Amino acid sequence: MKNAFVLLITCVFILFLSSADQAQSKPINVALFNPIQIFPESNSIEGLRINFIYGKNISMQGFDWGLVNSVGTGGFTGVQWGFINIDDGNVVGWQSGAVNLSHNNVKGFQWGWFNEGNHVSGLQLGLVNMAESLYGIQIGLINFIKTGGQFPVFPIVNWSF
């Protein structure tokens, strides 16, 4: 009986939190897969996010860990560590995963098998690195800089300053 009461109170608390203002940032989010997560995609997370299979929020600041981590147009700041990291907004910090994709600006460090950023300022370290433009260094088996790079395609190391 006591366990059922604790479970009921916990469920009411979670429902209360998830019905709060959608634009408000939350300190933590846990996702099985979107939309099965504590706070919906429309919420910003400032703190910790754990994505067991796939999680997505409009923006994220802090530590993002999971199989597939996805952040919307609000951007990401912090450390993103997963198998696949996908960001529609700006990235400031460190992305570490097999695949790191940023559809906007990256300021910091991407480390993985495949790294892609639109406008990258910093270091890309991986097997394949791609940037629309780069202010920094790419180290990998093959490196692509679409505009303004030392070389458009170059093995081992490529750069643009």
N, C-alpha and C positions, 0 to 999 in steps of 0.2 A: 504494500500500500504506500509506504514511504517513497519507494523508487518511482512509482507511478506519479505521485505528486511532484517530485523533483523533475521528472520528464515533462509533465504538463507545464510547470512554471518555466522551464527552459524553452519549450516550444512557444509559449506566449511571449517571452522575452525576445526571441528571434523574430517572431512575427511583428512585434512592436518596432524593433529596430529596422526591419526591412520595409515597413510602411512609413517610415519617417521621410523627411524631405529628400527627394531623389538626387538633387544637386549637391547635397551635403557630402563632405568627404568622410570616410570611415577609416578606422585605424587598422582593421584586419579584414581579410576576406578569404574564405576557403571555398574552392569549387571542385565538384566532381567533373562536370562539363557544363559549359554555358548552355542553358540558363539555370542548371541545377547548381547554384552557388548561394552563399548567405546573402550577399548584396547584389542587386542586378547590375547589368552592364553599364547602366546610366550613372552609377556612382563612381566617384573618385576614391582611390585608396591611398592613404598616407600612413605607411607603416610596413605591414607584412601581408603578402598574398601567397597562398599555397594553392596550386592548381594540379590536382591529381591526374586529370586527363587533359582538360582544356578550360582555361578561364579567360574572361575578357572583361575589362572595365574601360571607361572613357579615358581615364588617366591614372597614373600610378607613380608614387614616390616611395622609395624605400627598397626593401628586399623582395624580389619576385622569384618564386621557385616553383617549378613544375615541369610536366611533360611538354605541354604547349602553353606558352604565355603570350597573351595578345593584349595590346593596349591600343585604344582608339586615338582619335585626333587630338586629345588633350595632352598627349606626350608622356614620356617616361623619364624619371630621374632616379638613379640609384644603381643597384646591382640586379641584373636579370640573369638567372641561371636556370636553364632548362634544355630540353632536347631541341625544341624549336621556339624561337623568340620572334614575334611579329609586332612591329610598331608602326602605326599609321601617322603618328605625330613625331615631334622631335625627341631624340634620345640624348640624354646627358648622363654619362657614367660608363658602366661596363656591361656588355652583353657577352655571355659565355654559353655556347650551345653548339650542337652539330650544325644548325642553320640559324643565322641571325639576319633578319630582314628589317630594314627601316625604310619606309617610304617617304622619309623627309630627312632632316639634318641629323647627323651624328656628331657629337662632341665627346670624345673619349676613346674607348677601346672595344673592338669587336674581336672575339677569339672563338673560332669554330672551323668546321670543315668548309662551310660556305658562308661568306659575309657579304652583305650588300647594303649600301647606303646611298642616298641620293647625293647629299653634299656632306662629305666626311672631313672632320677636323680631328686628327689623332692618328691612331694606329689600328690597322686591320691585320690580324695574324691568322692565317688559315690556309687550306689547300687552294681554294679559289676565293679571290677578293675582287669585288666590283664596286665602283663608285662613279656616279655621274661626274662629280668633281671632287678633288682631294686637296687638303692642306695637311700633309703629313706623310706617313710611310705605310706601304703595303708590303708584307712579307708572306710569301706563299709559293706554291707550285706554279700558279698562273695568276697574274694581277692585271686588272682592267681599270683604266681611268678614261672615261669617255671624252671629257674636255679638260684641257689645261694641265695634263700630266706630263712628266718627263717623256714617257712613252705611252701610247694608247694601250698596248698589251706588252707585258714583259714578264719573264719568269723570275723567280726567286725574290727580287726586290724591285719596287717601283715607288716613285715619290713625286711630290709636287709641293712647292713652297712659294 
